Amino acid sequence: MPFDSLPRLISRTEARAQGLTRYFTNDPCKHRHIAQRYVSNSRCVVCSVASAAKSIKARRKRDPASFKERDKRINKRQHKYKLEWKKRKRLKERIANPLPTSRINISRGDVPATPRIQARKEGRTRYFTGKICKQGHMAPRLVSNGQCVICSGRRRRENEKRHPEKKRNRDRQYAARTRPGGAAIRQWKLDNPEKAKLLQRAHAMRRQAQEANPAWADQSAIKAVYLACPTDHEVDHIVPLTGLTIEGYPVSGLHVPWNLQYLTPKEDQRKNKRMRPEDHILCESGFDHTLWLPRQLSLF
């Protein structure tokens, strides 16, 4: 220990008379520590700390379950202290290096310094003072409660995590205000579950067709294939838009002219979304369109 960092010399009797808990005589203890001693038992401070650590280690080894709650409290306290220390450090940095006026984002609502009363008179929801909030944020504030928008957003997200049901109710109320027909649609779905299921399936098929329909596909050729379909047949995709091969591997086809064929309703229903051996033959043959298009339809 450097000489200039040593505490002042004081005996145990003088320290007790002055109401102190420690004293220093500059004499080494039996473990050769030159440090302060406790008035209560004249023990060296370094030895006391080492003995306490050793005792806690032995107790933890004997009964680790008893220290579980203690460790949780200590970790929670240390984490809280670390967050507070970071906030204080950030606040000092912001005070030492304030945000220049040129970096104020006007599109986000950061406007030149305006009193809260004036912003309320003008009908605005935010105002900007150019001052730092308690957490060190230089940002606009809400006219309703004077809080920083960053702190308010953090608090709102924390409340949403703690109370998810309130968030769902708020979202429902917002949907009812912005979409007046939303409640009626939901009620219709509850009253007609079968029709709602069919509509949902149709929307899913339409969405799949949109995703599988590339921009370079010849729409006129696709339309001609549908128009030339016989009355007792249906248009089917050789490779399903979303389906399986014979071996059971997932496959995704495209909505293009050479991936269309004619099947009877019974064959189409039997095929469902799984490729048949004939479909594999068509794929391996390089999509010979004469096998599945009428002879009089010369598109290719």
N, C-alpha and C positions, 0 to 999 in steps of 0.2 A: 504494500500500500504506500503511495507517495506520501512524503512528509507533510506537504501542504494540504492534503485531503483528510488528514487525521482530525477527529473531533477534539474539542478542548478537554484538557485534563480536569477531572473532577472525581473526588472520592465517593465511595458508596454512601458514607454518612451524610456528606453534603448533598448528594442527589436525593436521598430520602428526605432530608430536611426541606428541600426545595420542591418536593412532590414529583420528582422525575421518575421515570420507569427504567432508565438506563444510566450507566456511568462508564467512564473510560479512565484507565490508569496507565495505559501504554505498556502493560506487562503481558507477555504471552501466556495463553492458557496451557493446559497440559498437552494439548494437541498442537501447540505452537502457533495459535491464531492470535494475531494482534488486532483485536476488534472490541467493540462495546460489550458490556456485560449487563445482565438484568439485575435490578436492585432486589427483586424478590428472592432469587436463589443464587446470585453471583455467578451465573453460568454464562459462558461465551455465546454470543448471538449466532455465530457460524455453527458452533457445535449443536445448538438447540435446533437450528433448521435441518441440519444433517440427521440428527436423531429423529425428528418428526417425520422426515421423508423415509427413513429406514423403517420406522414403525408402521407407517401407512402402507409401504410396500409389502411388509410381512402380513398385515391384516388383509390386504387385497388378495394375496395369494391364498390365505386360509378361507376367506369367504368373499369371492368376487361378486356375488349377487347383491350384497349389501352396499356396494359402491356404485351400482348401476344408476340409481336415481341421483346420487351425488355427482357423478360424472356428467349426467344430462344437465343438471343445474349449472355446473361449472362451464360446460361448453356453450350453453345458452347465454350465460352472462358474458363470456369472452366474445362470442359472436356479436352480441349487442354492443359491447364496448368497441369492438372493431368497426362496426358500422357507424357509431357515433364519432369515432376518431376520423374516419374517412370523410364524414360530412363536415366536421370542423376544418379538416385540411382543405377540402374543396371550397369551403366558404372563405377561408383565408386567401386561397389562390384567386378566387373571383374578386375579392375586395382589392387585392394587390394588382390584378390585371383585369379591369372591367372590360366588358364587351364593347367594342367600338360601335358608334352609331351606324357606320357603313354596313355592318353585318346584321342589322335588324331586318327580318323578313317581313315585308309589308303584306305580301300575299297570304301569309299565315295569320295575319291579324296584328302584327307588331307595328304599332303606329307611334309617332312621336309622343312624348310624355303628355298624358291627358289626365286630368283629375277624374275620379270615379263619378262624381256628381255630374260633370259635364257629359261623360259617356252615357250615363243613364238618361239625361235629358235628350241626347241625340238618338236614343233608341238602340244603342249598340249593346252587345253582350259581353264585350271585352274592352279592356283599357290597358294602357302601358304607362308605367311610372318611371322606368329606367332604373329602378332600385332592385336589389337582390332580396329574394324571399328568405325565410328561415333556413331552408335547405340549400341555399346557395344558387338558386336558379334565377337567371335574368330572363324573364319571359312575361308574356301578357297575363293579366289577371282577370278573373270572372267578376262581372259587375254584381252578380247576385250575392256572392259571399266574400269577395275580395281575395280569394285563394289563387295561387299560381296555377296555371293550366297544367303544368307538368305534375305538380303535387296532387292536383285534383284527379288527373287521369290515373296516377298510381293508386290513389285511395279507392277510386271506383273499381279498378281491376281487382284489388284485394277483396273488396266487398262482394264482387261477383263470384269469386272463388269460394268465399265463405257461405254465400247464400245463392246457390244456382237457381233455386225455384223463383226467387224474386226477379232474376234476370229473364227467365223464361216468361213470366207474367208480363214484364215490361215489354218484351219483344212482341208478345201477342197483342198487347194494347197498341203498340206502334203499328203493327200490321193492320189492325182493325181501323186505325185512323187513316192510314195512307192507302189501304186497299179495302174499300167498303164492301166489295163482294167476297172478300176472303172468308168471312164467317159463314156466309150462305154456301160457299163451295165446300167447306169442311162439313157442314151439316148434310149437304147432299151426298157426300162420300159416305157418311155414317149411315144414311138412310138407304143407299144403293151400293152395298159393298161389291156385288158381282159386276155391275156396270163400271164401277170405279176401277176394279181390277183389270177389266178388259181395256179401259182407256189407258191405264198405266202401262199395260203390255204394248198397246199400239204406239204410245209415245216412246217407249224403249226401242221398239223396232224402227220407228222413224229416226230416232237418234242414231241407232246403229247404222242405218242406211246413209245418213248424212256423214258420219265418220268414215264409212267405207267408200264414199263416192268421191274419187279424186277430182281435182280441178281440171285435169287434162282429159277426162272421160268424154266421149262423144255422146252428148245427150240425145241428139236426133237419132242416132243408131239405137240407143236404148229404148227410145219411144217407139221406134219402128218394130223392135222385137216384141214389145207389149201389144202393139196393134195387130201384129200378125199371129198372135196366139190363137189357136183354135178354140172354139166355144167350150169343148169338153176337156180342155187342158188348162193348166196353170203355169205361170212363169216361176221357175225355181232357180236358186243359185247352185251351181255345180259344187263349188267350194263354199260352204255356209259362211255368212258374215261373221258369226260366232258359233262354232260348233266343234265337232270331234271327227277325227279320222277313224278308219276301221279299227286301228290298233288302240284307239282311245286317247290320242294326243290332241291337245287343243289346236285349232286352226282358225284363221280369219281370212275370209275372201274379200274381194272387191266387187263393187257394184258397177261392172263394166260389161259391154255387150258379149264378149267371149266367155263370160262366167255365167251366162243364162241358158236355161234349157226349158223344155216343155215337159211337164209331167201331169198325169191324171190326178185328180184330187186324192184318190185312194193311195197312189204311190207317194204323193207329196206328204200325206199324213203319216205314212209308214216310215218315210225317210226321216222326218222331223228335223233335227239339227246334226245328224250323223251322216257322214259320207257313205255312199254305197260302193260296191266293187265296180259298177259301171262308171261312177264318177271318177274313181281312180284311173280307170282305163282312159277316160276322156282327158284327164290331166296328163297322163303319160304320153298320149298321142299328140300332145301339143295343141289341144282344143281344135280338133277338126270340126269346123262349124257346120259342114254338110251333114254331120251325123245327127244334129239336133235342131237345125233350122229348116224351114220349108224350102223346097227346091226353087220356087218362084221368087224367094226373097234374096236378092243379090245385094247384100250390104258390104261384103268383104271381098 
